[in-house]
Amino acid sequence: MDIDLIFKIAAVGIIVSILNQVLARSGREEQATMTTLAGLVVVLMIVAQKISELFDLVKTLFDFT
């Protein structure tokens, strides 16, 4: 497993949490929620891409056509 994937997800989490705190403290709870949801979507897209690569690897490994 590539360690860069863990660093990417951690970086997105840190950035989203900082933005969430800044927006929440300035009274913009709606934007804070949207920022959190956007971060979640980005992480889910990264994970979905890796899962797709895993399925392709299993498919080629067992020679499924």
Predicted model as a PDB file, atoms N, CA, C, CB and O in Angstrom, pLDDT in the B-factor column:
MODEL        1                                                                  
ATOM      1  N   MET A   1       0.834  -1.183   0.000  1.00 61.00           N  
ATOM      2  CA  MET A   1       0.000   0.000   0.000  1.00 61.00           C  
ATOM      3  C   MET A   1       0.874   1.240   0.000  1.00 61.00           C  
ATOM      4  CB  MET A   1      -0.946   0.001   1.205  1.00 61.00           C  
ATOM      5  O   MET A   1       1.904   1.305   0.672  1.00 61.00           O  
ATOM      6  N   ASP A   2       0.445   2.195  -0.753  1.00 78.00           N  
ATOM      7  CA  ASP A   2       1.226   3.412  -0.903  1.00 78.00           C  
ATOM      8  C   ASP A   2       0.971   4.343   0.292  1.00 78.00           C  
ATOM      9  CB  ASP A   2       0.878   4.120  -2.238  1.00 78.00           C  
ATOM     10  O   ASP A   2      -0.177   4.654   0.609  1.00 78.00           O  
ATOM     11  N   ILE A   3       2.037   4.778   0.939  1.00 92.00           N  
ATOM     12  CA  ILE A   3       1.910   5.640   2.116  1.00 92.00           C  
ATOM     13  C   ILE A   3       1.426   7.033   1.728  1.00 92.00           C  
ATOM     14  CB  ILE A   3       3.250   5.737   2.855  1.00 92.00           C  
ATOM     15  O   ILE A   3       0.894   7.761   2.566  1.00 92.00           O  
ATOM     16  N   ASP A   4       1.607   7.411   0.454  1.00 93.00           N  
ATOM     17  CA  ASP A   4       1.145   8.722  -0.002  1.00 93.00           C  
ATOM     18  C   ASP A   4      -0.371   8.850   0.108  1.00 93.00           C  
ATOM     19  CB  ASP A   4       1.584   8.965  -1.445  1.00 93.00           C  
ATOM     20  O   ASP A   4      -0.887   9.942   0.345  1.00 93.00           O  
ATOM     21  N   LEU A   5      -1.079   7.751  -0.062  1.00 92.00           N  
ATOM     22  CA  LEU A   5      -2.538   7.778   0.059  1.00 92.00           C  
ATOM     23  C   LEU A   5      -2.950   8.197   1.463  1.00 92.00           C  
ATOM     24  CB  LEU A   5      -3.136   6.402  -0.282  1.00 92.00           C  
ATOM     25  O   LEU A   5      -3.869   9.000   1.628  1.00 92.00           O  
ATOM     26  N   ILE A   6      -2.290   7.671   2.455  1.00 94.00           N  
ATOM     27  CA  ILE A   6      -2.599   8.026   3.847  1.00 94.00           C  
ATOM     28  C   ILE A   6      -2.288   9.491   4.104  1.00 94.00           C  
ATOM     29  CB  ILE A   6      -1.807   7.138   4.826  1.00 94.00           C  
ATOM     30  O   ILE A   6      -3.048  10.179   4.786  1.00 94.00           O  
ATOM     31  N   PHE A   7      -1.163   9.978   3.555  1.00 96.00           N  
ATOM     32  CA  PHE A   7      -0.814  11.384   3.725  1.00 96.00           C  
ATOM     33  C   PHE A   7      -1.808  12.309   3.025  1.00 96.00           C  
ATOM     34  CB  PHE A   7       0.587  11.638   3.197  1.00 96.00           C  
ATOM     35  O   PHE A   7      -2.131  13.376   3.547  1.00 96.00           O  
ATOM     36  N   LYS A   8      -2.294  11.909   1.850  1.00 94.00           N  
ATOM     37  CA  LYS A   8      -3.285  12.720   1.133  1.00 94.00           C  
ATOM     38  C   LYS A   8      -4.576  12.827   1.938  1.00 94.00           C  
ATOM     39  CB  LYS A   8      -3.576  12.119  -0.259  1.00 94.00           C  
ATOM     40  O   LYS A   8      -5.139  13.912   2.078  1.00 94.00           O  
ATOM     41  N   ILE A   9      -5.035  11.711   2.459  1.00 95.00           N  
ATOM     42  CA  ILE A   9      -6.274  11.714   3.235  1.00 95.00           C  
ATOM     43  C   ILE A   9      -6.097  12.520   4.523  1.00 95.00           C  
ATOM     44  CB  ILE A   9      -6.711  10.272   3.561  1.00 95.00           C  
ATOM     45  O   ILE A   9      -7.001  13.252   4.927  1.00 95.00           O  
ATOM     46  N   ALA A  10      -4.945  12.387   5.164  1.00 96.00           N  
ATOM     47  CA  ALA A  10      -4.678  13.153   6.385  1.00 96.00           C  
ATOM     48  C   ALA A  10      -4.604  14.647   6.083  1.00 96.00           C  
ATOM     49  CB  ALA A  10      -3.369  12.680   7.043  1.00 96.00           C  
ATOM     50  O   ALA A  10      -5.097  15.463   6.861  1.00 96.00           O  
ATOM     51  N   ALA A  11      -3.992  15.006   4.962  1.00 96.00           N  
ATOM     52  CA  ALA A  11      -3.895  16.424   4.594  1.00 96.00           C  
ATOM     53  C   ALA A  11      -5.272  17.013   4.330  1.00 96.00           C  
ATOM     54  CB  ALA A  11      -3.002  16.601   3.357  1.00 96.00           C  
ATOM     55  O   ALA A  11      -5.566  18.126   4.764  1.00 96.00           O  
ATOM     56  N   VAL A  12      -6.106  16.283   3.631  1.00 96.00           N  
ATOM     57  CA  VAL A  12      -7.469  16.764   3.384  1.00 96.00           C  
ATOM     58  C   VAL A  12      -8.209  16.919   4.713  1.00 96.00           C  
ATOM     59  CB  VAL A  12      -8.237  15.791   2.442  1.00 96.00           C  
ATOM     60  O   VAL A  12      -8.919  17.904   4.917  1.00 96.00           O  
ATOM     61  N   GLY A  13      -8.048  15.968   5.599  1.00 96.00           N  
ATOM     62  CA  GLY A  13      -8.710  16.045   6.897  1.00 96.00           C  
ATOM     63  C   GLY A  13      -8.255  17.239   7.717  1.00 96.00           C  
ATOM     64  O   GLY A  13      -9.075  17.909   8.345  1.00 96.00           O  
ATOM     65  N   ILE A  14      -6.966  17.511   7.717  1.00 97.00           N  
ATOM     66  CA  ILE A  14      -6.442  18.644   8.480  1.00 97.00           C  
ATOM     67  C   ILE A  14      -6.937  19.961   7.901  1.00 97.00           C  
ATOM     68  CB  ILE A  14      -4.908  18.619   8.496  1.00 97.00           C  
ATOM     69  O   ILE A  14      -7.359  20.846   8.644  1.00 97.00           O  
ATOM     70  N   ILE A  15      -6.890  20.095   6.581  1.00 96.00           N  
ATOM     71  CA  ILE A  15      -7.343  21.332   5.935  1.00 96.00           C  
ATOM     72  C   ILE A  15      -8.831  21.559   6.180  1.00 96.00           C  
ATOM     73  CB  ILE A  15      -7.059  21.286   4.424  1.00 96.00           C  
ATOM     74  O   ILE A  15      -9.256  22.674   6.483  1.00 96.00           O  
ATOM     75  N   VAL A  16      -9.616  20.495   6.045  1.00 97.00           N  
ATOM     76  CA  VAL A  16     -11.058  20.621   6.252  1.00 97.00           C  
ATOM     77  C   VAL A  16     -11.369  20.971   7.702  1.00 97.00           C  
ATOM     78  CB  VAL A  16     -11.774  19.322   5.857  1.00 97.00           C  
ATOM     79  O   VAL A  16     -12.253  21.788   7.960  1.00 97.00           O  
ATOM     80  N   SER A  17     -10.669  20.377   8.640  1.00 96.00           N  
ATOM     81  CA  SER A  17     -10.953  20.677  10.051  1.00 96.00           C  
ATOM     82  C   SER A  17     -10.582  22.120  10.400  1.00 96.00           C  
ATOM     83  CB  SER A  17     -10.187  19.705  10.968  1.00 96.00           C  
ATOM     84  O   SER A  17     -11.287  22.772  11.170  1.00 96.00           O  
ATOM     85  N   ILE A  18      -9.484  22.620   9.838  1.00 97.00           N  
ATOM     86  CA  ILE A  18      -9.102  24.014  10.091  1.00 97.00           C  
ATOM     87  C   ILE A  18     -10.132  24.964   9.489  1.00 97.00           C  
ATOM     88  CB  ILE A  18      -7.699  24.310   9.513  1.00 97.00           C  
ATOM     89  O   ILE A  18     -10.567  25.912  10.142  1.00 97.00           O  
ATOM     90  N   LEU A  19     -10.525  24.702   8.228  1.00 96.00           N  
ATOM     91  CA  LEU A  19     -11.541  25.549   7.598  1.00 96.00           C  
ATOM     92  C   LEU A  19     -12.869  25.483   8.350  1.00 96.00           C  
ATOM     93  CB  LEU A  19     -11.746  25.134   6.140  1.00 96.00           C  
ATOM     94  O   LEU A  19     -13.559  26.492   8.499  1.00 96.00           O  
ATOM     95  N   ASN A  20     -13.214  24.296   8.816  1.00 96.00           N  
ATOM     96  CA  ASN A  20     -14.455  24.129   9.565  1.00 96.00           C  
ATOM     97  C   ASN A  20     -14.438  24.960  10.845  1.00 96.00           C  
ATOM     98  CB  ASN A  20     -14.682  22.652   9.897  1.00 96.00           C  
ATOM     99  O   ASN A  20     -15.424  25.625  11.164  1.00 96.00           O  
ATOM    100  N   GLN A  21     -13.343  24.926  11.570  1.00 96.00           N  
ATOM    101  CA  GLN A  21     -13.243  25.695  12.812  1.00 96.00           C  
ATOM    102  C   GLN A  21     -13.290  27.198  12.553  1.00 96.00           C  
ATOM    103  CB  GLN A  21     -11.956  25.338  13.549  1.00 96.00           C  
ATOM    104  O   GLN A  21     -13.951  27.941  13.279  1.00 96.00           O  
ATOM    105  N   VAL A  22     -12.584  27.640  11.512  1.00 96.00           N  
ATOM    106  CA  VAL A  22     -12.567  29.073  11.196  1.00 96.00           C  
ATOM    107  C   VAL A  22     -13.959  29.548  10.796  1.00 96.00           C  
ATOM    108  CB  VAL A  22     -11.556  29.371  10.065  1.00 96.00           C  
ATOM    109  O   VAL A  22     -14.422  30.591  11.258  1.00 96.00           O  
ATOM    110  N   LEU A  23     -14.617  28.788   9.943  1.00 95.00           N  
ATOM    111  CA  LEU A  23     -15.946  29.190   9.490  1.00 95.00           C  
ATOM    112  C   LEU A  23     -16.973  29.110  10.618  1.00 95.00           C  
ATOM    113  CB  LEU A  23     -16.389  28.317   8.321  1.00 95.00           C  
ATOM    114  O   LEU A  23     -17.848  29.970  10.718  1.00 95.00           O  
ATOM    115  N   ALA A  24     -16.874  28.102  11.457  1.00 94.00           N  
ATOM    116  CA  ALA A  24     -17.833  27.975  12.556  1.00 94.00           C  
ATOM    117  C   ALA A  24     -17.675  29.104  13.566  1.00 94.00           C  
ATOM    118  CB  ALA A  24     -17.665  26.626  13.254  1.00 94.00           C  
ATOM    119  O   ALA A  24     -18.665  29.612  14.093  1.00 94.00           O  
ATOM    120  N   ARG A  25     -16.457  29.492  13.833  1.00 95.00           N  
ATOM    121  CA  ARG A  25     -16.230  30.561  14.809  1.00 95.00           C  
ATOM    122  C   ARG A  25     -16.614  31.934  14.266  1.00 95.00           C  
ATOM    123  CB  ARG A  25     -14.774  30.574  15.237  1.00 95.00           C  
ATOM    124  O   ARG A  25     -16.878  32.856  15.038  1.00 95.00           O  
ATOM    125  N   SER A  26     -16.648  32.075  12.929  1.00 95.00           N  
ATOM    126  CA  SER A  26     -17.052  33.353  12.350  1.00 95.00           C  
ATOM    127  C   SER A  26     -18.553  33.407  12.089  1.00 95.00           C  
ATOM    128  CB  SER A  26     -16.294  33.604  11.058  1.00 95.00           C  
ATOM    129  O   SER A  26     -19.048  34.370  11.504  1.00 95.00           O  
ATOM    130  N   GLY A  27     -19.276  32.377  12.521  1.00 93.00           N  
ATOM    131  CA  GLY A  27     -20.721  32.388  12.401  1.00 93.00           C  
ATOM    132  C   GLY A  27     -21.262  31.881  11.088  1.00 93.00           C  
ATOM    133  O   GLY A  27     -22.423  32.132  10.764  1.00 93.00           O  
ATOM    134  N   ARG A  28     -20.472  31.189  10.339  1.00 93.00           N  
ATOM    135  CA  ARG A  28     -20.904  30.654   9.036  1.00 93.00           C  
ATOM    136  C   ARG A  28     -20.998  29.131   9.112  1.00 93.00           C  
ATOM    137  CB  ARG A  28     -19.918  31.084   7.901  1.00 93.00           C  
ATOM    138  O   ARG A  28     -20.210  28.412   8.498  1.00 93.00           O  
ATOM    139  N   GLU A  29     -21.958  28.669   9.864  1.00 93.00           N  
ATOM    140  CA  GLU A  29     -22.096  27.227  10.073  1.00 93.00           C  
ATOM    141  C   GLU A  29     -22.471  26.489   8.799  1.00 93.00           C  
ATOM    142  CB  GLU A  29     -23.134  26.955  11.138  1.00 93.00           C  
ATOM    143  O   GLU A  29     -22.064  25.345   8.595  1.00 93.00           O  
ATOM    144  N   GLU A  30     -23.262  27.153   7.924  1.00 94.00           N  
ATOM    145  CA  GLU A  30     -23.670  26.492   6.679  1.00 94.00           C  
ATOM    146  C   GLU A  30     -22.462  26.228   5.783  1.00 94.00           C  
ATOM    147  CB  GLU A  30     -24.709  27.348   5.928  1.00 94.00           C  
ATOM    148  O   GLU A  30     -22.322  25.143   5.218  1.00 94.00           O  
ATOM    149  N   GLN A  31     -21.590  27.235   5.660  1.00 95.00           N  
ATOM    150  CA  GLN A  31     -20.380  27.047   4.853  1.00 95.00           C  
ATOM    151  C   GLN A  31     -19.443  26.023   5.484  1.00 95.00           C  
ATOM    152  CB  GLN A  31     -19.650  28.378   4.673  1.00 95.00           C  
ATOM    153  O   GLN A  31     -18.757  25.287   4.774  1.00 95.00           O  
ATOM    154  N   ALA A  32     -19.411  25.974   6.801  1.00 94.00           N  
ATOM    155  CA  ALA A  32     -18.577  24.984   7.492  1.00 94.00           C  
ATOM    156  C   ALA A  32     -19.077  23.579   7.191  1.00 94.00           C  
ATOM    157  CB  ALA A  32     -18.573  25.237   9.018  1.00 94.00           C  
ATOM    158  O   ALA A  32     -18.284  22.663   6.970  1.00 94.00           O  
ATOM    159  N   THR A  33     -20.384  23.415   7.184  1.00 95.00           N  
ATOM    160  CA  THR A  33     -20.965  22.109   6.867  1.00 95.00           C  
ATOM    161  C   THR A  33     -20.665  21.722   5.427  1.00 95.00           C  
ATOM    162  CB  THR A  33     -22.482  22.120   7.106  1.00 95.00           C  
ATOM    163  O   THR A  33     -20.317  20.575   5.145  1.00 95.00           O  
ATOM    164  N   MET A  34     -20.799  22.677   4.520  1.00 96.00           N  
ATOM    165  CA  MET A  34     -20.510  22.404   3.102  1.00 96.00           C  
ATOM    166  C   MET A  34     -19.034  22.070   2.891  1.00 96.00           C  
ATOM    167  CB  MET A  34     -20.900  23.613   2.232  1.00 96.00           C  
ATOM    168  O   MET A  34     -18.699  21.223   2.063  1.00 96.00           O  
ATOM    169  N   THR A  35     -18.163  22.731   3.634  1.00 96.00           N  
ATOM    170  CA  THR A  35     -16.734  22.418   3.537  1.00 96.00           C  
ATOM    171  C   THR A  35     -16.460  21.004   4.015  1.00 96.00           C  
ATOM    172  CB  THR A  35     -15.904  23.419   4.351  1.00 96.00           C  
ATOM    173  O   THR A  35     -15.672  20.279   3.408  1.00 96.00           O  
ATOM    174  N   THR A  36     -17.103  20.615   5.094  1.00 96.00           N  
ATOM    175  CA  THR A  36     -16.939  19.254   5.606  1.00 96.00           C  
ATOM    176  C   THR A  36     -17.448  18.228   4.602  1.00 96.00           C  
ATOM    177  CB  THR A  36     -17.672  19.092   6.941  1.00 96.00           C  
ATOM    178  O   THR A  36     -16.800  17.207   4.371  1.00 96.00           O  
ATOM    179  N   LEU A  37     -18.601  18.494   4.008  1.00 97.00           N  
ATOM    180  CA  LEU A  37     -19.138  17.574   3.002  1.00 97.00           C  
ATOM    181  C   LEU A  37     -18.250  17.506   1.768  1.00 97.00           C  
ATOM    182  CB  LEU A  37     -20.546  17.995   2.600  1.00 97.00           C  
ATOM    183  O   LEU A  37     -18.070  16.431   1.197  1.00 97.00           O  
ATOM    184  N   ALA A  38     -17.694  18.635   1.349  1.00 96.00           N  
ATOM    185  CA  ALA A  38     -16.793  18.641   0.193  1.00 96.00           C  
ATOM    186  C   ALA A  38     -15.536  17.824   0.485  1.00 96.00           C  
ATOM    187  CB  ALA A  38     -16.412  20.087  -0.188  1.00 96.00           C  
ATOM    188  O   ALA A  38     -15.062  17.083  -0.377  1.00 96.00           O  
ATOM    189  N   GLY A  39     -15.002  17.954   1.683  1.00 96.00           N  
ATOM    190  CA  GLY A  39     -13.837  17.155   2.068  1.00 96.00           C  
ATOM    191  C   GLY A  39     -14.149  15.679   2.081  1.00 96.00           C  
ATOM    192  O   GLY A  39     -13.333  14.861   1.657  1.00 96.00           O  
ATOM    193  N   LEU A  40     -15.326  15.334   2.565  1.00 96.00           N  
ATOM    194  CA  LEU A  40     -15.747  13.934   2.580  1.00 96.00           C  
ATOM    195  C   LEU A  40     -15.864  13.381   1.168  1.00 96.00           C  
ATOM    196  CB  LEU A  40     -17.080  13.786   3.312  1.00 96.00           C  
ATOM    197  O   LEU A  40     -15.453  12.250   0.908  1.00 96.00           O  
ATOM    198  N   VAL A  41     -16.421  14.167   0.259  1.00 97.00           N  
ATOM    199  CA  VAL A  41     -16.555  13.734  -1.134  1.00 97.00           C  
ATOM    200  C   VAL A  41     -15.185  13.534  -1.774  1.00 97.00           C  
ATOM    201  CB  VAL A  41     -17.371  14.758  -1.940  1.00 97.00           C  
ATOM    202  O   VAL A  41     -14.979  12.570  -2.511  1.00 97.00           O  
ATOM    203  N   VAL A  42     -14.256  14.432  -1.499  1.00 96.00           N  
ATOM    204  CA  VAL A  42     -12.905  14.302  -2.065  1.00 96.00           C  
ATOM    205  C   VAL A  42     -12.243  13.021  -1.574  1.00 96.00           C  
ATOM    206  CB  VAL A  42     -12.036  15.526  -1.693  1.00 96.00           C  
ATOM    207  O   VAL A  42     -11.651  12.284  -2.362  1.00 96.00           O  
ATOM    208  N   VAL A  43     -12.341  12.756  -0.285  1.00 97.00           N  
ATOM    209  CA  VAL A  43     -11.732  11.537   0.269  1.00 97.00           C  
ATOM    210  C   VAL A  43     -12.414  10.291  -0.289  1.00 97.00           C  
ATOM    211  CB  VAL A  43     -11.815  11.540   1.811  1.00 97.00           C  
ATOM    212  O   VAL A  43     -11.741   9.312  -0.611  1.00 97.00           O  
ATOM    213  N   LEU A  44     -13.737  10.317  -0.405  1.00 97.00           N  
ATOM    214  CA  LEU A  44     -14.445   9.166  -0.965  1.00 97.00           C  
ATOM    215  C   LEU A  44     -14.069   8.924  -2.423  1.00 97.00           C  
ATOM    216  CB  LEU A  44     -15.950   9.367  -0.846  1.00 97.00           C  
ATOM    217  O   LEU A  44     -13.997   7.776  -2.862  1.00 97.00           O  
ATOM    218  N   MET A  45     -13.831   9.992  -3.174  1.00 97.00           N  
ATOM    219  CA  MET A  45     -13.396   9.822  -4.564  1.00 97.00           C  
ATOM    220  C   MET A  45     -12.011   9.188  -4.636  1.00 97.00           C  
ATOM    221  CB  MET A  45     -13.392  11.171  -5.291  1.00 97.00           C  
ATOM    222  O   MET A  45     -11.760   8.329  -5.481  1.00 97.00           O  
ATOM    223  N   ILE A  46     -11.117   9.610  -3.754  1.00 95.00           N  
ATOM    224  CA  ILE A  46      -9.774   9.025  -3.729  1.00 95.00           C  
ATOM    225  C   ILE A  46      -9.851   7.542  -3.374  1.00 95.00           C  
ATOM    226  CB  ILE A  46      -8.870   9.773  -2.720  1.00 95.00           C  
ATOM    227  O   ILE A  46      -9.200   6.712  -4.009  1.00 95.00           O  
ATOM    228  N   VAL A  47     -10.646   7.213  -2.361  1.00 95.00           N  
ATOM    229  CA  VAL A  47     -10.777   5.821  -1.926  1.00 95.00           C  
ATOM    230  C   VAL A  47     -11.457   4.976  -3.007  1.00 95.00           C  
ATOM    231  CB  VAL A  47     -11.576   5.742  -0.608  1.00 95.00           C  
ATOM    232  O   VAL A  47     -11.062   3.834  -3.241  1.00 95.00           O  
ATOM    233  N   ALA A  48     -12.473   5.534  -3.662  1.00 97.00           N  
ATOM    234  CA  ALA A  48     -13.171   4.796  -4.725  1.00 97.00           C  
ATOM    235  C   ALA A  48     -12.231   4.498  -5.889  1.00 97.00           C  
ATOM    236  CB  ALA A  48     -14.391   5.594  -5.225  1.00 97.00           C  
ATOM    237  O   ALA A  48     -12.306   3.427  -6.491  1.00 97.00           O  
ATOM    238  N   GLN A  49     -11.355   5.436  -6.204  1.00 95.00           N  
ATOM    239  CA  GLN A  49     -10.376   5.209  -7.269  1.00 95.00           C  
ATOM    240  C   GLN A  49      -9.426   4.069  -6.898  1.00 95.00           C  
ATOM    241  CB  GLN A  49      -9.577   6.498  -7.551  1.00 95.00           C  
ATOM    242  O   GLN A  49      -9.116   3.223  -7.736  1.00 95.00           O  
ATOM    243  N   LYS A  50      -8.972   4.045  -5.665  1.00 94.00           N  
ATOM    244  CA  LYS A  50      -8.078   2.974  -5.223  1.00 94.00           C  
ATOM    245  C   LYS A  50      -8.783   1.622  -5.184  1.00 94.00           C  
ATOM    246  CB  LYS A  50      -7.512   3.299  -3.850  1.00 94.00           C  
ATOM    247  O   LYS A  50      -8.181   0.599  -5.509  1.00 94.00           O  
ATOM    248  N   ILE A  51     -10.055   1.612  -4.788  1.00 95.00           N  
ATOM    249  CA  ILE A  51     -10.821   0.361  -4.790  1.00 95.00           C  
ATOM    250  C   ILE A  51     -11.001  -0.135  -6.225  1.00 95.00           C  
ATOM    251  CB  ILE A  51     -12.203   0.558  -4.107  1.00 95.00           C  
ATOM    252  O   ILE A  51     -10.933  -1.337  -6.480  1.00 95.00           O  
ATOM    253  N   SER A  52     -11.229   0.778  -7.150  1.00 96.00           N  
ATOM    254  CA  SER A  52     -11.348   0.402  -8.553  1.00 96.00           C  
ATOM    255  C   SER A  52     -10.040  -0.213  -9.061  1.00 96.00           C  
ATOM    256  CB  SER A  52     -11.731   1.627  -9.405  1.00 96.00           C  
ATOM    257  O   SER A  52     -10.055  -1.209  -9.786  1.00 96.00           O  
ATOM    258  N   GLU A  53      -8.927   0.381  -8.679  1.00 93.00           N  
ATOM    259  CA  GLU A  53      -7.626  -0.176  -9.061  1.00 93.00           C  
ATOM    260  C   GLU A  53      -7.432  -1.566  -8.455  1.00 93.00           C  
ATOM    261  CB  GLU A  53      -6.485   0.761  -8.614  1.00 93.00           C  
ATOM    262  O   GLU A  53      -6.865  -2.446  -9.103  1.00 93.00           O  
ATOM    263  N   LEU A  54      -7.896  -1.774  -7.223  1.00 93.00           N  
ATOM    264  CA  LEU A  54      -7.800  -3.077  -6.582  1.00 93.00           C  
ATOM    265  C   LEU A  54      -8.617  -4.117  -7.339  1.00 93.00           C  
ATOM    266  CB  LEU A  54      -8.267  -2.993  -5.131  1.00 93.00           C  
ATOM    267  O   LEU A  54      -8.145  -5.230  -7.572  1.00 93.00           O  
ATOM    268  N   PHE A  55      -9.850  -3.755  -7.727  1.00 93.00           N  
ATOM    269  CA  PHE A  55     -10.686  -4.690  -8.476  1.00 93.00           C  
ATOM    270  C   PHE A  55     -10.067  -5.024  -9.830  1.00 93.00           C  
ATOM    271  CB  PHE A  55     -12.087  -4.112  -8.669  1.00 93.00           C  
ATOM    272  O   PHE A  55     -10.141  -6.170 -10.273  1.00 93.00           O  
ATOM    273  N   ASP A  56      -9.459  -4.042 -10.492  1.00 92.00           N  
ATOM    274  CA  ASP A  56      -8.781  -4.311 -11.758  1.00 92.00           C  
ATOM    275  C   ASP A  56      -7.602  -5.258 -11.558  1.00 92.00           C  
ATOM    276  CB  ASP A  56      -8.302  -3.002 -12.397  1.00 92.00           C  
ATOM    277  O   ASP A  56      -7.354  -6.129 -12.391  1.00 92.00           O  
ATOM    278  N   LEU A  57      -6.882  -5.091 -10.462  1.00 92.00           N  
ATOM    279  CA  LEU A  57      -5.757  -5.970 -10.160  1.00 92.00           C  
ATOM    280  C   LEU A  57      -6.226  -7.397  -9.912  1.00 92.00           C  
ATOM    281  CB  LEU A  57      -4.988  -5.452  -8.948  1.00 92.00           C  
ATOM    282  O   LEU A  57      -5.622  -8.347 -10.410  1.00 92.00           O  
ATOM    283  N   VAL A  58      -7.303  -7.551  -9.142  1.00 91.00           N  
ATOM    284  CA  VAL A  58      -7.849  -8.884  -8.872  1.00 91.00           C  
ATOM    285  C   VAL A  58      -8.359  -9.516 -10.167  1.00 91.00           C  
ATOM    286  CB  VAL A  58      -8.988  -8.807  -7.825  1.00 91.00           C  
ATOM    287  O   VAL A  58      -8.187 -10.714 -10.396  1.00 91.00           O  
ATOM    288  N   LYS A  59      -8.982  -8.703 -11.000  1.00 91.00           N  
ATOM    289  CA  LYS A  59      -9.493  -9.195 -12.286  1.00 91.00           C  
ATOM    290  C   LYS A  59      -8.363  -9.713 -13.168  1.00 91.00           C  
ATOM    291  CB  LYS A  59     -10.259  -8.086 -13.018  1.00 91.00           C  
ATOM    292  O   LYS A  59      -8.493 -10.777 -13.772  1.00 91.00           O  
ATOM    293  N   THR A  60      -7.265  -8.983 -13.249  1.00 91.00           N  
ATOM    294  CA  THR A  60      -6.141  -9.444 -14.065  1.00 91.00           C  
ATOM    295  C   THR A  60      -5.398 -10.604 -13.404  1.00 91.00           C  
ATOM    296  CB  THR A  60      -5.175  -8.292 -14.325  1.00 91.00           C  
ATOM    297  O   THR A  60      -4.849 -11.464 -14.093  1.00 91.00           O  
ATOM    298  N   LEU A  61      -5.379 -10.630 -12.075  1.00 90.00           N  
ATOM    299  CA  LEU A  61      -4.682 -11.681 -11.366  1.00 90.00           C  
ATOM    300  C   LEU A  61      -5.334 -13.042 -11.609  1.00 90.00           C  
ATOM    301  CB  LEU A  61      -4.646 -11.372  -9.879  1.00 90.00           C  
ATOM    302  O   LEU A  61      -4.650 -14.032 -11.870  1.00 90.00           O  
ATOM    303  N   PHE A  62      -6.647 -13.076 -11.522  1.00 90.00           N  
ATOM    304  CA  PHE A  62      -7.360 -14.322 -11.707  1.00 90.00           C  
ATOM    305  C   PHE A  62      -7.835 -14.537 -13.149  1.00 90.00           C  
ATOM    306  CB  PHE A  62      -8.533 -14.365 -10.777  1.00 90.00           C  
ATOM    307  O   PHE A  62      -8.542 -15.502 -13.439  1.00 90.00           O  
ATOM    308  N   ASP A  63      -7.445 -13.642 -14.034  1.00 85.00           N  
ATOM    309  CA  ASP A  63      -7.726 -13.724 -15.458  1.00 85.00           C  
ATOM    310  C   ASP A  63      -9.224 -13.805 -15.749  1.00 85.00           C  
ATOM    311  CB  ASP A  63      -7.022 -14.921 -16.052  1.00 85.00           C  
ATOM    312  O   ASP A  63      -9.678 -14.624 -16.549  1.00 85.00           O  
ATOM    313  N   PHE A  64      -9.986 -12.921 -15.069  1.00 72.00           N  
ATOM    314  CA  PHE A  64     -11.412 -12.811 -15.369  1.00 72.00           C  
ATOM    315  C   PHE A  64     -11.547 -11.919 -16.582  1.00 72.00           C  
ATOM    316  CB  PHE A  64     -12.227 -12.246 -14.152  1.00 72.00           C  
ATOM    317  O   PHE A  64     -10.909 -10.870 -16.667  1.00 72.00           O  
ATOM    318  N   THR A  65     -12.392 -12.344 -17.537  1.00 60.00           N  
ATOM    319  CA  THR A  65     -12.579 -11.527 -18.730  1.00 60.00           C  
ATOM    320  C   THR A  65     -14.014 -11.127 -18.907  1.00 60.00           C  
ATOM    321  CB  THR A  65     -12.102 -12.259 -19.953  1.00 60.00           C  
ATOM    322  O   THR A  65     -14.348 -10.434 -19.868  1.00 60.00           O  
TER     323      THR A  65                                                      
ENDMDL                                                                          
END                                                                             
